[in-house]
Amino acid sequence: MTETRGRVRHRRRRTALTVGAPLALAAAGALAYGGAFGLFGGSGQQSASAATVAAWTNDVADGFASVDALGQNGTYGGRGGKTVTVRTLADLEKYATAAEPYVIVVAGTIPVNPVGKEIRVASDKTIVGSGTSGHIVGGGFFLGPGVHNVIIRNLTIRDAYQGVWNDKDHDYDAVQMDGAHHVWIDHNDLRHMADGLIDVRKDSTYVTVSWNRLSNNNKTFGIGWTTNVVTDITIHHNWLRETEQRNPSTDNAARAHLYNNYLEDTPGTDITTAYGNYSRGKTRMVLENSYFQGVRNPVIRDSTAVLVQRGNVFSGTGGRNESGGGTAFDPRSSYAYTLDKADAVPGLLRAGAGPRPSIGTATTAAAPAAAAAVKTLTVAKSGAQFTSVQKAVDAVPANNTSRVVISVAPGTYRETVKIPANKPHVTIQGSGGSRKDTVIVYGNASGTPKPDGSGTYGTGGSATVAVEADDFQARNLTITNDFDEARNQHLDGHQAVALRTAADKVLLDGLIVNGDQDTLLLDTAAKDRLGRVYVTNSYITGNVDFVFGRATAVIDKSVLTLKKRWNGTSAGYIAAPSTPANRRGFLINRSTVNGDVSARSFHLGRPWYAGGDATLHPQVTVRDTTLSDAIKTAPWTDMSGFSWKGARFAEYLNTGPGAGPAGTDRPHLTPAQAADQEVADWLAGWTPTAS
């Protein structure tokens, strides 16, 4: 920022930052750097091929499948391995059973022979349908003991039915797992099989089942077949329609979290539901914001089981509707999640469950023309078109109308980079196996003199990377400002920006943005201009106002790491918004705040009325986020004579030792208010899509 906010001076520690696999974002407790994988699974590698620039390639599991356990860091499937397209059963089996990781794209209909065969799947695989074209007919998949890190997604698996409704002779399932862990089953259409649609058996655990259509079957979804009580499973946003039993039947599950599912029994058909959600044996189940329509016995439990209900809707149901047996568990102690309103679930799932045209394809349905026109420029220390990132930016034509990807090879690029306003649609993308492999770094500060003697850089001018062009994207990079504050105490102005954005529709995915004071400046081109920014799957480090500016910005599924100041003390502020009135500010959502700092030493934020402009109305909402004990019990504070109570600061459903109850010094949103403060509300019609 251009003003000095108090006498806050500190410097970046001079130890090397290594970022590999943190604990999964949704897991309980503080996250840490280290290990071999990226934050949300795999190496985070982005290749230059058309198939890997689509948004779906960066998707990873939520729920229990995202939790670090059993030596596995979340669930990301074959991400980082080769992408192959298959159209035959032989090729599908070849790659599904391979030892190395693969992303296997099923393009077309694959008949399974013999009927009922279950294709064995090895660890570290993504099997994904290409748009709505990927069909497996007459068979399914089997995940055996110890198989882990598997994604089965966007497929239609159907028609192994042998003509007997309650078939006792043919164990033909769509997906069966016996002793597997870290599995994500998402956006599939599963129907008309001889036995079950999904069987989670024999101590399989850390499983998430989301956004599927399950229909036209007798035994839908069974969990258990074990006397052990170890299975942890999340089941959310699934549409179960015309299914008789096991919807699901959950036996001896340690933790079963079901939310925002839609169970529908249509009257006048040959299929009548026997029961809905069933908590059996020693299961502990939490059931939230689901919608039951026309279902007999919608919720039942054994006397030995625990079942906690909240927020569900029952329309035209009858028979058993039960809960009780204890307090179950708190899902938010393991991962963050956001509930949709129960009465919105039917419409939401009719529109969104099952295979999507934009998943598994090289281009997205929303912007095929732009994706097809991508031009790639390469940067490396040698053997590429350009030796610096700025030289590649300079080569982008002014007022370009289509995407230009600047692919930057692993290495450290000590330079400043500016993307001017007349060069939109630029992507800067590291081509290494991890976001830490490609580093853009410089060390200017606000008070650093310019070489030409024309003054100092100022806060905005100190940025290592400055983005002034709309529709900018950055992926798989580290962007750092390594200004050494201890050695520059003589300078007046220690704000040192790593990344500045002053544009609209900016997507930052899979980054490390590293600094101390004023690390990430999320701004707009002018006070009256909109500047939407979506940050996801990223790390941001700092200590004083290290996320600041007047942009409308979402920080989602990311880690904000608090750092000590240059002299070893712990004190600071995460956010300093300067939001214009009638516009949204910062939303920190489904993220984690951690860091090696003293307990109760950091504020969540303070209001920045830039230049003393009292017409501003700063806003920060922190929701569904895990807060370490570094956060003060009164997490907001004043700034430059302006009270934080005149700003729009609030929390909602945060967890962790730094979270706290609502009070005068700690505003919380009501559920009704929170419903109007979701990611979509911030982005206002813009859907960020990697391209």
C-alpha positions in Angstrom: 0.0 0.0 0.0 1.1 3.6 -0.5 0.6 4.6 3.2 2.6 3.2 6.1 0.3 1.4 8.5 1.9 2.0 11.8 5.5 1.2 12.6 5.5 -2.4 11.3 8.9 -3.5 10.1 10.0 -7.0 9.5 11.9 -9.0 7.0 11.6 -12.3 5.3 13.5 -15.1 7.0 16.6 -16.1 5.0 15.8 -19.8 5.1 14.9 -21.5 1.9 11.2 -22.2 1.5 10.5 -25.7 0.3 6.9 -26.6 -0.5 5.9 -30.1 -1.3 3.0 -32.0 0.2 1.3 -30.3 3.1 -1.3 -32.2 5.0 -4.6 -32.2 3.1 -6.3 -28.8 3.3 -9.4 -30.2 4.8 -7.7 -32.3 7.5 -7.8 -31.3 11.1 -4.9 -29.5 12.7 -2.2 -27.2 11.3 -0.8 -27.9 7.9 2.9 -28.2 7.1 5.2 -27.9 4.2 7.3 -30.9 3.1 7.0 -34.2 1.3 6.9 -35.2 -2.4 3.5 -34.0 -3.6 1.7 -30.7 -4.1 -1.0 -29.2 -1.8 -4.0 -30.7 -3.5 -2.4 -34.0 -4.6 0.3 -35.1 -7.0 3.0 -32.9 -8.2 0.7 -30.3 -9.6 2.4 -30.7 -12.9 0.8 -28.9 -15.8 1.7 -30.1 -19.3 1.4 -28.0 -22.4 -1.0 -30.4 -24.1 -4.6 -29.4 -24.8 -6.0 -32.1 -22.6 -4.2 -30.8 -19.5 -5.2 -27.2 -19.7 -8.9 -28.0 -19.0 -10.2 -27.1 -15.5 -11.1 -30.6 -14.6 -7.5 -31.8 -14.6 -6.9 -29.8 -11.4 -9.9 -31.1 -9.5 -9.3 -33.2 -6.4 -11.5 -34.9 -3.8 -13.1 -33.2 -0.9 -14.6 -34.9 2.2 -12.9 -37.8 3.8 -11.1 -38.6 0.6 -9.2 -35.4 1.1 -7.8 -36.3 4.5 -4.2 -37.2 4.9 -3.9 -40.7 6.4 -2.4 -44.2 5.8 0.5 -42.5 4.0 -1.6 -40.9 1.4 -2.0 -37.1 0.9 -5.6 -36.7 -0.1 -7.0 -38.1 -3.4 -5.8 -36.8 -6.7 -5.7 -40.0 -8.8 -3.3 -40.1 -11.7 -2.6 -36.4 -11.7 1.0 -35.9 -12.7 1.1 -39.1 -14.8 0.5 -39.5 -18.5 -3.0 -38.8 -20.0 -4.2 -41.6 -22.3 -7.4 -41.9 -24.2 -9.0 -45.4 -24.5 -11.8 -46.8 -26.6 -11.5 -50.5 -26.1 -11.7 -52.8 -23.1 -8.2 -54.1 -23.7 -6.7 -50.6 -23.5 -8.8 -49.7 -20.5 -7.6 -52.8 -18.6 -4.0 -52.2 -19.7 -3.8 -48.7 -18.2 -6.1 -49.3 -15.2 -3.9 -52.2 -14.0 -0.5 -50.5 -14.7 1.9 -49.8 -11.8 2.5 -46.1 -12.8 0.0 -43.3 -12.5 -2.4 -42.6 -15.4 -5.2 -40.3 -16.3 -7.4 -42.6 -18.4 -10.0 -40.8 -20.6 -12.8 -43.1 -21.7 -14.0 -41.8 -25.1 -17.0 -43.7 -26.3 -18.9 -46.8 -25.3 -16.9 -49.8 -24.1 -18.8 -53.1 -23.8 -17.5 -55.4 -21.1 -17.0 -59.1 -22.0 -17.8 -61.3 -20.3 -20.8 -59.5 -18.9 -20.4 -58.7 -15.2 -16.6 -58.5 -15.3 -15.2 -56.0 -12.9 -12.1 -54.3 -14.3 -9.3 -54.3 -11.7 -7.9 -50.8 -10.9 -4.5 -50.2 -9.4 -3.4 -47.3 -7.3 -2.8 -43.7 -8.6 -5.4 -43.7 -11.4 -8.0 -41.3 -12.7 -10.6 -43.0 -14.9 -12.8 -40.3 -16.4 -15.4 -40.1 -19.1 -14.8 -37.7 -22.0 -17.8 -35.4 -21.6 -20.9 -37.5 -21.7 -19.5 -40.0 -24.1 -17.7 -42.4 -21.7 -19.9 -45.5 -21.1 -19.0 -48.8 -19.5 -21.7 -51.3 -20.5 -22.2 -54.7 -18.8 -19.5 -54.5 -16.2 -17.8 -52.2 -13.7 -14.6 -51.7 -11.6 -13.0 -53.5 -8.7 -10.5 -51.9 -6.2 -8.8 -54.5 -4.1 -7.0 -54.5 -0.7 -4.5 -51.7 -0.4 -5.5 -49.9 -3.6 -5.5 -46.2 -3.0 -5.6 -42.8 -4.6 -8.2 -43.6 -7.3 -10.7 -41.3 -9.0 -13.6 -42.7 -11.0 -15.4 -39.8 -12.6 -17.8 -38.6 -15.2 -18.7 -42.1 -16.5 -21.9 -43.9 -17.2 -21.7 -47.4 -15.9 -24.8 -49.4 -16.8 -26.7 -52.5 -17.9 -25.2 -55.6 -16.3 -28.8 -56.5 -15.2 -29.6 -60.2 -15.7 -33.3 -60.1 -15.5 -33.7 -60.9 -11.8 -34.6 -57.9 -9.6 -33.2 -59.1 -6.3 -30.4 -61.1 -7.9 -28.6 -63.4 -5.5 -26.5 -65.1 -8.1 -24.7 -62.3 -10.0 -22.4 -60.0 -8.0 -22.1 -57.5 -10.8 -21.4 -54.0 -9.4 -20.7 -50.7 -11.0 -17.9 -50.0 -8.4 -16.8 -52.4 -5.7 -14.0 -51.8 -3.3 -12.6 -54.3 -0.8 -10.0 -52.8 1.6 -9.2 -49.8 -0.6 -8.6 -46.3 0.7 -8.6 -42.7 -0.7 -11.2 -43.2 -3.4 -13.3 -40.4 -5.1 -16.4 -41.4 -7.0 -17.8 -38.3 -8.7 -20.2 -37.1 -11.4 -21.1 -40.6 -12.6 -24.4 -42.1 -13.9 -24.7 -45.6 -12.3 -27.8 -47.7 -13.2 -29.3 -51.0 -14.0 -26.7 -53.4 -12.6 -27.3 -57.0 -11.4 -26.2 -56.3 -7.8 -25.1 -53.0 -6.3 -24.2 -49.7 -7.9 -21.5 -48.9 -5.3 -20.1 -51.3 -2.7 -17.7 -50.0 -0.1 -16.6 -53.1 1.7 -14.1 -54.8 4.0 -12.6 -51.8 5.8 -12.4 -49.5 2.8 -12.0 -46.0 4.1 -11.3 -42.3 3.2 -13.9 -42.4 0.5 -16.0 -39.6 -1.0 -19.0 -40.1 -3.2 -20.3 -36.9 -4.8 -22.5 -35.6 -7.5 -23.6 -38.9 -8.9 -26.9 -40.1 -10.3 -27.8 -43.6 -9.0 -31.0 -45.0 -10.4 -33.1 -48.0 -11.6 -31.6 -50.5 -9.3 -32.5 -52.8 -6.4 -29.5 -52.6 -4.1 -28.0 -49.2 -4.6 -25.1 -48.4 -2.2 -23.8 -50.7 0.5 -21.1 -49.9 3.1 -19.6 -52.4 5.5 -19.3 -56.2 5.2 -16.9 -56.1 8.2 -17.0 -56.4 12.0 -14.3 -53.7 12.2 -15.4 -50.1 12.7 -12.9 -48.2 10.6 -14.6 -46.8 7.5 -14.7 -43.0 7.1 -16.9 -41.9 4.2 -18.5 -38.7 2.8 -21.6 -38.9 0.6 -22.8 -35.6 -0.7 -24.8 -34.2 -3.6 -26.0 -37.5 -5.0 -29.4 -38.1 -6.7 -30.8 -41.5 -5.8 -34.0 -42.1 -7.9 -36.1 -45.3 -8.3 -33.8 -47.4 -6.1 -35.3 -49.9 -3.7 -32.8 -50.5 -0.9 -29.3 -49.6 0.4 -29.7 -45.9 -0.1 -27.2 -46.3 1.4 -27.0 -49.0 4.0 -24.1 -48.1 6.2 -22.8 -50.9 8.5 -20.1 -50.4 11.1 -18.8 -47.2 9.6 -16.6 -45.2 12.0 -17.8 -41.9 10.5 -20.4 -41.5 7.8 -21.2 -38.0 6.7 -24.2 -37.6 4.4 -25.3 -34.2 3.2 -27.2 -32.5 0.4 -28.4 -35.8 -1.1 -31.7 -36.1 -3.0 -33.6 -39.4 -2.5 -36.6 -39.5 -4.9 -39.3 -42.2 -5.2 -41.5 -41.4 -8.1 -45.1 -42.6 -7.6 -46.8 -45.0 -10.0 -43.7 -46.9 -11.1 -42.7 -50.5 -10.6 -40.0 -49.6 -8.1 -40.9 -48.6 -4.5 -38.2 -47.6 -2.0 -38.0 -49.9 1.0 -35.9 -47.5 3.0 -33.6 -44.5 2.6 -30.5 -43.8 4.7 -29.8 -46.6 7.1 -27.3 -46.4 10.0 -26.5 -50.0 11.0 -24.4 -51.8 13.5 -22.0 -49.5 15.3 -22.1 -46.8 12.6 -21.8 -43.1 13.6 -23.7 -41.1 11.0 -24.2 -37.3 10.5 -27.1 -36.5 8.1 -27.5 -32.9 7.0 -29.6 -30.8 4.6 -30.8 -33.7 2.4 -34.1 -33.9 0.7 -36.3 -37.0 0.8 -39.3 -37.1 -1.6 -41.9 -39.9 -1.5 -39.5 -42.3 0.3 -40.8 -44.9 2.7 -38.8 -45.2 5.9 -36.5 -42.3 4.9 -34.1 -42.6 7.8 -33.6 -45.6 10.1 -31.0 -46.7 12.6 -30.2 -49.8 14.6 -30.3 -49.5 18.4 -26.5 -49.9 18.4 -25.9 -47.1 15.9 -25.6 -43.3 16.3 -27.5 -41.0 13.9 -27.6 -37.3 14.1 -30.0 -35.4 11.8 -30.1 -31.7 11.1 -31.7 -29.5 8.4 -33.3 -32.3 6.3 -36.5 -31.9 4.3 -39.1 -34.7 4.1 -41.8 -34.4 1.4 -44.5 -37.1 1.1 -42.5 -39.6 3.1 -43.9 -42.1 5.6 -42.8 -44.8 8.1 -39.6 -44.7 10.1 -37.7 -41.5 10.4 -35.2 -41.9 13.3 -32.2 -40.4 14.9 -30.4 -40.6 18.3 -28.0 -42.9 20.1 -25.4 -40.2 20.8 -23.5 -37.2 19.4 -21.8 -39.0 16.5 -18.9 -36.7 15.4 -18.1 -33.2 14.0 -17.2 -33.5 10.3 -15.6 -30.1 10.4 -12.9 -31.5 12.7 -11.7 -33.4 9.6 -12.5 -31.2 6.6 -14.2 -28.0 5.6 -17.5 -28.1 3.6 -20.3 -25.8 2.7 -24.0 -26.9 3.0 -26.5 -26.0 0.3 -30.0 -25.2 1.5 -32.0 -28.4 1.7 -35.0 -27.1 -0.2 -32.7 -26.2 -3.1 -31.2 -29.7 -3.4 -33.7 -31.2 -5.9 -33.2 -28.5 -8.5 -29.5 -28.3 -7.8 -29.0 -32.1 -8.4 -31.3 -32.4 -11.4 -29.2 -29.8 -13.0 -25.7 -30.8 -11.8 -25.5 -34.5 -10.9 -24.1 -37.0 -13.3 -21.6 -36.7 -16.2 -20.8 -33.1 -17.3 -19.8 -32.1 -20.9 -16.9 -30.0 -19.5 -15.2 -32.9 -17.6 -12.8 -35.2 -19.4 -12.5 -33.1 -22.5 -9.6 -31.1 -23.9 -11.7 -27.9 -24.0 -14.5 -26.7 -21.9 -18.1 -26.5 -23.1 -18.2 -22.8 -22.2 -15.2 -21.7 -24.3 -14.2 -24.2 -27.0 -13.1 -21.5 -29.5 -10.8 -19.8 -27.1 -9.2 -23.0 -26.0 -8.7 -24.1 -29.6 -6.8 -20.9 -30.3 -4.2 -21.2 -27.6 -0.7 -20.2 -28.6 2.2 -21.4 -26.4 5.5 -19.5 -25.8 8.3 -21.3 -24.0 10.7 -19.8 -21.5 13.8 -21.5 -20.1 17.4 -20.6 -19.2 18.4 -22.3 -22.5 16.8 -24.2 -25.3 13.5 -22.3 -25.5 12.1 -19.4 -27.4 12.8 -16.9 -24.5 15.2 -16.8 -21.6 13.1 -14.6 -19.4 9.4 -14.4 -18.6 9.2 -10.7 -19.3 10.7 -11.3 -22.8 7.9 -13.7 -23.5 5.3 -11.2 -22.3 6.8 -8.6 -24.5 6.3 -10.9 -27.5 2.5 -11.2 -26.9 0.8 -9.0 -29.5 -1.0 -5.9 -28.2 -4.7 -6.3 -27.9 -4.5 -10.0 -28.6 -8.0 -11.7 -28.8 -7.1 -15.3 -27.8 -5.2 -17.2 -25.1 -1.4 -17.1 -25.0 0.2 -19.6 -22.6 3.7 -18.8 -21.5 5.2 -22.1 -20.4 8.1 -21.6 -18.0 10.6 -24.4 -17.5 11.9 -25.2 -14.0 14.4 -22.7 -12.6 14.8 -19.5 -10.7 14.0 -16.3 -12.8 15.3 -13.3 -10.9 13.3 -10.6 -12.6 10.3 -8.4 -12.4 7.4 -9.2 -14.7 4.6 -6.9 -15.8 1.6 -7.9 -18.0 0.3 -4.6 -19.3 -3.4 -3.8 -19.7 -3.3 -4.2 -23.5 -2.3 -7.9 -23.3 -5.3 -9.8 -22.0 -5.8 -13.6 -22.1 -2.3 -14.5 -20.9 -1.4 -17.5 -18.8 1.9 -18.0 -17.1 2.4 -21.6 -16.3 5.2 -23.5 -14.7 6.0 -26.7 -16.6 7.8 -28.4 -13.7 6.6 -31.3 -11.6 5.7 -29.0 -8.7 4.9 -25.4 -8.1 8.2 -25.0 -6.2 10.2 -25.9 -9.4 9.5 -22.7 -11.2 10.3 -19.5 -9.2 9.9 -15.9 -10.2 11.6 -13.7 -7.6 12.8 -10.2 -6.9 13.5 -8.0 -3.9 12.1 -4.4 -4.4 10.3 -2.7 -1.5 8.2 0.5 -1.4 11.2 2.5 -0.3 13.7 1.0 -2.7 15.2 3.8 -4.9 14.6 3.4 -8.6 17.9 3.0 -10.6 17.1 6.1 -12.7 17.0 8.3 -9.6 13.3 9.2 -10.2 12.2 8.3 -6.6 11.2 5.1 -5.0 9.0 2.3 -6.3 6.1 2.7 -3.9 4.1 -0.3 -2.6 2.4 -1.2 -5.9 5.6 -0.7 -7.9 7.5 -3.1 -5.7 5.7 -6.1 -7.1 7.7 -9.0 -8.4 4.8 -9.8 -10.8 2.3 -7.2 -11.7 -0.9 -8.1 -13.6 -2.8 -5.2 -15.3 -4.5 -7.3 -18.1 -7.9 -8.9 -17.8 -8.5 -12.7 -18.1 -5.0 -13.4 -16.7 -4.1 -16.9 -15.3 -1.1 -18.2 -13.4 -0.6 -21.8 -12.4 2.1 -24.1 -10.9 4.5 -21.3 -9.9 6.2 -19.7 -7.0 6.2 -15.9 -6.9 8.4 -14.4 -4.2 9.5 -11.0 -3.0 12.7 -11.6 -1.0 13.3 -8.0 0.2 15.7 -8.3 3.1 14.3 -6.0 5.8 17.0 -6.5 8.3 19.6 -5.2 5.9 17.5 -2.3 4.8 16.4 -0.7 8.0 17.5 2.6 6.6 14.8 2.6 3.9 11.5 4.3 4.5 8.9 1.9 3.3 9.2 -1.8 3.8 6.1 -3.0 2.0 7.3 -5.6 -0.5 4.7 -7.1 -2.9 5.2 -10.5 -4.5 2.1 -10.4 -6.7 -0.1 -7.4 -7.7 -3.3 -7.8 -9.7 -5.2 -4.8 -11.0 -7.5 -6.5 -13.5 -10.8 -8.4 -13.8 -11.2 -12.2 -14.1 -7.9 -13.2 -12.7 -7.4 -16.9 -11.9 -4.5 -17.9 -9.7 -4.3 -21.7 -9.3 -1.6 -23.8 -7.7 0.7 -21.0 -6.6 3.1 -20.2 -3.8 3.0 -16.4 -3.2 5.7 -15.7 -0.7 6.7 -12.5 1.2 6.3 -10.7 4.5 4.5 -7.4 4.6 2.0 -6.8 1.7 2.7 -10.1 0.0 -0.5 -10.2 -2.2 -2.0 -7.0 -3.5 -5.5 -7.7 -5.0 -6.5 -4.4 -6.6 -8.5 -3.0 -9.5 -7.6 -0.8 -12.4 -9.5 2.1 -10.8 -11.8 2.6 -7.9 -14.8 2.4 -10.2 -13.6 -0.7 -12.0 -14.5 -4.2 -11.0 -11.6 -6.6 -10.3 -12.6 -10.2 -9.7 -9.9 -12.6 -8.6 -10.2 -16.3 -7.8 -7.3 -17.9 -5.9 -7.4 -21.6 -5.4 -5.2 -24.5 -4.3 -2.5 -22.1 -3.3 -0.1 -21.0 -0.5 0.2 -17.4 0.6 2.7 -16.4 3.3 3.2 -13.2 5.2 2.8 -11.3 8.4 1.5 -7.8 8.0 -1.6 -7.0 5.8 -0.3 -9.7 3.5 -3.6 -9.9 1.6 -4.8 -6.4 0.8 -6.5 -4.1 -1.8 -9.9 -3.2 -3.2 -10.5 -6.2 -5.5 -13.5 -8.6 -5.2 -11.5 -11.7 -4.4 -12.0 -15.3 -3.3 -9.3 -17.3 -1.6 -10.6 -20.8 -1.8 -9.1 -24.2 -0.7 -5.8 -22.5 0.1 -3.3 -22.2 3.0 -2.4 -18.8 4.5 0.8 -19.3 6.5 1.7 -16.7 9.2 5.4 -15.8 9.5 7.3 -14.1 12.3 8.7 -10.6 11.7 12.3 -10.0 10.8 13.3 -9.7 14.5 11.6 -12.9 15.5 8.5 -11.4 17.1 5.0 -12.7 16.4 2.3 -10.1 15.6 0.4 -9.2 12.5 -2.7 -9.1 10.3 -3.8 -11.3 7.5 -6.2 -9.0 5.5 -6.4 -5.3 4.9 -9.3 -4.7 2.4 -10.0 -1.3 0.9 -13.3 -2.3 -0.6 -15.5 0.4 -2.3 -19.0 0.7 -1.0 -21.6 -1.5 -2.6 -19.0 -4.0 -3.8 -17.7 -7.2 -2.3 -14.3 -7.5 -0.7 -12.4 -10.6 0.3 -13.9 -14.1 0.9 -11.6 -16.6 2.5 -13.3 -19.9 2.1 -12.6 -23.6 2.8 -9.0 -22.7 3.7 -6.5 -23.1 6.5 -4.6 -20.5 8.5 -1.4 -21.9 10.2 2.2 -20.9 10.8 5.0 -21.1 13.3 4.1 -18.1 15.4 3.0 -17.4 18.9 -0.5 -18.2 20.1 -3.1 -15.3 19.9 -0.6 -13.0 18.1 -2.4 -12.4 14.7 -5.6 -10.6 13.7 -7.7 -11.8 10.8 -7.7 -8.3 9.5 -8.2 -4.6 9.8 -9.9 -2.0 7.5 -7.8 -0.1 5.1 -9.4 3.3 4.2 -6.8 4.0 1.5 -5.8 7.7 1.5 -8.3 8.3 4.3 -11.3 7.8 2.0 -14.2 7.4 4.4 -16.5 6.4 1.5 -14.9 3.0 1.4 -16.6 0.0 3.1 -14.0 -2.7 3.6 -15.2 -6.3 3.7 -13.7 -9.6 4.7 -15.7 -12.9 5.3 -13.8 -15.9 6.6 -15.9 -19.0 6.5 -15.6 -22.8 6.6 -11.9 -22.3 7.4 -9.6 -24.0 9.9 -7.9 -21.4 12.1 -4.8 -22.1 14.2 -4.3 -20.8 17.7 -2.3 -17.9 16.3 -5.6 -16.0 15.8 -6.6 -13.6 18.5 -9.9 -14.2 20.4 -10.9 -10.7 19.2 -9.7 -11.2 15.6 -10.4 -7.8 14.1 -8.8 -4.4 14.9 -8.8 -0.7 13.9 -6.5 0.9 11.5 -5.3 4.5 10.9 -8.1 6.0 13.1 -10.9 4.0 11.5 -12.8 1.5 13.6 -13.2 -2.1 12.4 -16.8 -2.0 13.5 -17.6 0.3 10.6 -16.4 -2.3 8.2 -18.0 -5.6 7.0 -16.0 -8.2 8.9 -17.6 -11.6 9.7 -17.0 -15.3 10.2 -19.1 -18.4 9.6 -18.6 -22.0 10.7 -14.8 -21.8 11.2 -13.0 -24.5 13.1 -9.8 -25.1 14.9 -8.2 -23.7 18.0 -8.3 -20.2 16.6 -12.1 -20.2 16.0 -14.4 -18.8 18.6 -18.1 -18.1 19.4 -20.0 -15.1 18.1 -19.8 -12.0 20.3 -19.5 -8.3 20.3 -15.8 -8.5 19.2 -16.4 -11.5 16.9 -19.3 -11.1 14.5 -20.7 -14.3 12.9 -23.0 -14.5 9.9 -26.5 -16.0 10.4 -27.3 -19.0 8.1 -29.5 -16.6 6.0 -26.6 -14.1 5.7 -24.2 -16.9 4.9 -26.4 -18.1 2.0 -25.7 -14.7 0.3 -22.0 -14.9 0.9 -20.9 -17.9 -1.2 -18.2 -18.0 -3.9 -20.8 -17.5 -6.7 -22.0 -14.3 -5.0 -18.5 -12.9 -5.1 -17.7 -13.9 -8.7 -21.0 -12.4 -10.0 -21.6 -14.5 -13.1 -17.9 -15.3 -13.8 -17.0 -19.0 -13.7 -13.2 -19.3 -13.5 -12.0 -21.9 -16.1 -8.4 -22.9 -16.7 -7.5 -22.5 -20.4 
